[in-house]
Amino acid sequence: MPDLSLSSASQIPDSASLVFQPKNELPGFAADWGRKQTLAQLRASIAAGDVNLDAMLQRIVDAAELFTYANGAAIALHQDNWIVCRARAGEMAPDLESKLDMSSGISGECLQLGKALCCHDAWADPRVNAEACRRLGMRSLAAAPIGEKPNVV
C-alpha cells in the first residue's frame, strides 16, 4: 500500500469553496439537487487539482456522510503499520489521527480482503471495538476499501 502520509499532501492552497448543506435541510427534490451539486463540485475540484490532499479528503467525507444519511463518516489511510483517520464528518466519526491496527478488526479485514464489509451490531460484533462504539453511540458501521487488490488503501 502506498504511504499517503501528510508529507505527500499537495501544498497548493484550497481555492475552491464547496458548501455542504446538512442532510436534514435537504428534503425531497432539494436533497437530490444538493447531492448532485456537491458531487459536481467535488469532480470539478479533483479535475482542477486545486486543493491539497487533506482538504480533498474532508470534502469527500462530508459528501459521503451526506449521501449515505449517516451520523458520521471517516476516511483513514495507511500510515506506517496503522490505519490513521485523516478526515471525519459527523458526531459519530472517530477523532482525527485515531489509529487502527491494520492486522485486526473490521478495517483490517476490509483491507486484507479488499472488499466492503458491514457490521449490523457494533456492540456485539467481535471484529469491532465495542467499547469505542458505545462511547460514540454507534450501533452499525461499514468499511469500504479504496482501490482493488493488490493496491487497496
C-alpha positions as CSV (number, residue, x, y, z in Angstrom):
1,M,0.0,0.0,0.0
2,P,1.3,3.5,-0.8
3,D,2.3,5.7,2.1
4,L,-0.2,8.6,2.0
5,S,1.2,10.5,4.9
6,L,0.9,14.2,5.5
7,S,4.2,14.8,3.7
8,S,2.7,13.6,0.4
9,A,-0.2,16.1,0.5
10,S,-0.1,18.8,-2.1
11,Q,0.8,22.3,-0.8
12,I,-1.4,24.1,-3.2
13,P,-3.9,26.4,-1.3
14,D,-7.5,25.4,-1.2
15,S,-9.1,27.9,-3.6
16,A,-12.4,26.0,-4.2
17,S,-15.3,26.8,-1.9
18,L,-17.8,23.9,-1.5
19,V,-20.8,24.4,0.6
20,F,-22.3,21.2,2.1
21,Q,-25.9,21.5,3.3
22,P,-26.8,19.5,6.4
23,K,-28.8,16.4,5.3
24,N,-31.8,17.3,7.4
25,E,-32.2,20.6,5.5
26,L,-32.4,18.9,2.1
27,P,-35.8,17.3,1.7
28,G,-37.2,15.8,-1.5
29,F,-36.1,17.5,-4.7
30,A,-33.8,19.9,-2.9
31,A,-31.9,16.9,-1.4
32,D,-31.3,15.4,-4.8
33,W,-30.2,18.7,-6.3
34,G,-27.9,19.3,-3.3
35,R,-26.3,15.9,-3.7
36,K,-25.8,16.4,-7.4
37,Q,-24.4,19.9,-6.9
38,T,-22.0,18.6,-4.2
39,L,-20.8,15.7,-6.5
40,A,-20.3,18.1,-9.4
41,Q,-18.2,20.5,-7.2
42,L,-16.1,17.5,-6.0
43,R,-15.5,16.4,-9.5
44,A,-14.5,19.9,-10.6
45,S,-12.1,20.3,-7.7
46,I,-10.5,17.0,-8.3
47,A,-10.1,17.7,-12.1
48,A,-8.7,21.2,-11.4
49,G,-6.3,19.8,-8.8
50,D,-6.8,23.0,-6.8
51,V,-6.9,21.5,-3.3
52,N,-4.5,19.8,-1.1
53,L,-5.0,16.1,0.0
54,D,-6.4,16.8,3.4
55,A,-8.9,19.4,2.1
56,M,-10.0,17.0,-0.6
57,L,-10.4,14.1,1.9
58,Q,-12.5,16.4,4.1
59,R,-14.8,17.2,1.1
60,I,-15.1,13.6,0.2
61,V,-16.0,12.5,3.7
62,D,-18.5,15.4,4.1
63,A,-20.1,14.2,0.8
64,A,-20.1,10.5,2.0
65,E,-22.0,11.5,5.2
66,L,-24.5,13.5,3.1
67,F,-25.1,10.8,0.5
68,T,-25.4,7.9,2.9
69,Y,-27.6,9.8,5.5
70,A,-25.0,8.6,8.1
71,N,-24.4,10.2,11.5
72,G,-20.7,10.0,10.9
73,A,-18.1,9.2,8.3
74,A,-14.4,8.9,8.2
75,I,-11.5,8.3,5.8
76,A,-8.5,6.5,7.2
77,L,-5.3,6.0,5.2
78,H,-2.3,3.6,5.6
79,Q,0.5,5.2,7.5
80,D,3.4,3.1,8.8
81,N,1.7,0.0,10.3
82,W,-1.6,1.8,11.1
83,I,-4.7,3.0,9.5
84,V,-4.9,6.6,10.5
85,C,-8.1,8.8,10.4
86,R,-7.3,11.7,8.1
87,A,-10.8,13.2,7.6
88,R,-14.1,13.0,9.6
89,A,-17.6,14.3,9.5
90,G,-20.5,14.0,11.9
91,E,-20.8,13.3,15.6
92,M,-20.1,9.5,15.4
93,A,-16.9,9.7,13.4
94,P,-13.6,8.8,15.2
95,D,-11.2,11.6,16.1
96,L,-8.7,12.8,13.6
97,E,-5.4,11.0,13.9
98,S,-7.1,8.0,15.6
99,K,-5.1,4.8,14.8
100,L,-6.5,1.4,13.9
101,D,-4.4,-1.8,13.7
102,M,-4.1,-2.9,10.1
103,S,-4.0,-6.6,11.1
104,S,-7.2,-6.8,13.1
105,G,-10.8,-5.5,13.3
106,I,-13.2,-4.8,10.6
107,S,-11.0,-2.2,9.0
108,G,-8.1,-4.6,8.9
109,E,-10.3,-7.3,7.4
110,C,-11.6,-4.8,4.8
111,L,-8.0,-4.1,3.7
112,Q,-6.9,-7.7,3.7
113,L,-9.9,-8.9,1.7
114,G,-10.1,-5.8,-0.5
115,K,-13.9,-5.6,-0.2
116,A,-16.6,-3.6,1.6
117,L,-17.8,-5.0,4.9
118,C,-20.8,-4.2,7.1
119,C,-21.4,-4.6,10.8
120,H,-25.0,-4.5,11.9
121,D,-24.4,-4.7,15.7
122,A,-21.2,-2.9,16.7
123,W,-21.8,-3.7,20.3
124,A,-21.7,-7.5,19.7
125,D,-19.6,-8.0,16.6
126,P,-16.1,-9.3,17.6
127,R,-14.5,-7.5,14.7
128,V,-15.1,-4.1,16.2
129,N,-14.1,-2.3,19.4
130,A,-17.5,-2.5,21.3
131,E,-16.4,-0.1,24.0
132,A,-15.3,2.6,21.5
133,C,-18.6,2.1,19.6
134,R,-20.7,2.5,22.8
135,R,-18.8,5.7,23.6
136,L,-19.6,7.1,20.2
137,G,-23.2,5.8,20.3
138,M,-22.5,3.8,17.2
139,R,-24.7,0.6,16.6
140,S,-23.7,-0.2,13.0
141,L,-20.9,0.6,10.6
142,A,-19.5,-0.1,7.2
143,A,-15.9,-0.2,5.9
144,A,-15.0,0.1,2.3
145,P,-11.6,-0.1,0.6
146,I,-10.3,2.4,-1.9
147,G,-8.9,0.6,-5.0
148,E,-8.7,-3.1,-5.8
149,K,-6.4,-5.8,-4.7
150,P,-3.4,-5.7,-4.5
151,N,-3.5,-1.9,-4.5
152,V,-6.1,-1.4,-1.7
153,V,-5.7,1.5,0.6
